[in-house]
Amino acid sequence: MADEKAAAGRARKAPVRKPAIFVIEVLDDSGNPVKLRKDQVNVIAATTNADAALDLMEAGEHPFAVFVRAPITSVM
């Protein structure tokens, strides 16, 4: 009973969203990593919604854009 009162009296904080961090490399046709600089990479979007990703791809604004579906896992 006392635990229920204590839990009910505490205000819940809104969850803090942490940014997604993607570690990527670009491979050539032989599968070897290609040297590139950070300023050569343009992140257009990061989404878990496949329809939103396809809409961006089909819009034609970024004709050379590609998307990669990758699982988000925590690495400690």
Secondary structure, DSSP 4 states (H G I P E B T S, - for coil): -HHHHHHHHSPPPPPPPPPP------B-TTSPBPP--GGG-------S-HHHHHHHHHTSSSTT------------
